[in-house]
Amino acid sequence: MCKVEFHLELPDYLREQTHLKEWHINKTLIHSIPDYIQSFEDMKVLDMSQNKIMRLPAEIGPAKGTLMT
């Protein structure tokens, strides 16, 4: 699990953490999710609550389950 708070963008080190199954990106000022999100094939949870993200990138694919913003 990785928790990121109060950032303007995701830290570069996350690019190599493709084993992560959960991202909790909440209470941030992040405006977009990086394209490398597609490398996280085993991701089960992407919590983007309480942030500035306006849309999901196409790289995520169709949402499965509940989308909460």
C-alpha positions in Angstrom: 0.0 0.0 0.0 1.2 3.5 -0.8 -0.3 6.6 0.7 0.5 10.0 -0.9 -0.7 13.2 0.7 -0.4 16.9 -0.1 1.6 16.6 -3.3 1.2 18.4 -6.6 2.3 15.3 -8.6 3.1 11.7 -7.9 6.7 11.0 -6.8 8.9 9.5 -9.5 9.8 6.5 -7.4 6.3 5.1 -7.8 7.0 4.4 -11.5 9.1 1.3 -10.4 6.7 0.1 -7.7 4.6 -1.9 -10.1 4.1 -4.6 -7.5 1.7 -2.3 -5.6 -1.9 -3.4 -5.5 -3.3 -0.4 -3.8 -2.8 3.4 -4.2 -4.5 5.7 -1.8 -4.1 9.1 -3.4 -6.3 11.3 -1.4 -6.3 14.8 0.0 -3.8 16.0 -2.7 -3.5 18.8 -5.2 -2.6 16.3 -8.0 -4.4 17.1 -11.2 -3.6 14.0 -13.3 -2.7 10.4 -13.1 0.5 9.6 -15.0 0.4 7.4 -18.1 2.7 4.8 -16.4 -0.4 3.7 -14.4 -0.9 1.0 -17.0 2.2 -0.8 -15.7 0.4 -1.6 -12.5 -1.4 -4.7 -13.8 -2.2 -6.1 -10.3 -3.8 -2.9 -8.9 -7.0 -3.6 -7.2 -7.6 -0.3 -5.4 -7.1 3.2 -6.7 -8.5 5.6 -4.0 -8.6 9.1 -5.5 -10.9 10.8 -3.0 -10.6 14.4 -2.0 -8.2 15.6 -4.7 -8.1 17.7 -7.9 -8.1 14.8 -10.5 -10.9 15.6 -13.0 -10.8 12.5 -15.2 -9.4 9.0 -15.4 -6.8 8.4 -18.1 -7.6 6.0 -20.9 -4.6 3.8 -19.7 -6.6 2.7 -16.7 -9.2 1.0 -18.9 -12.8 0.5 -18.0 -13.6 0.9 -14.3 -14.5 -2.3 -12.5 -16.4 -1.9 -9.3 -17.3 1.4 -7.7 -15.8 4.7 -8.7 -15.8 7.2 -5.9 -14.4 10.8 -6.1 
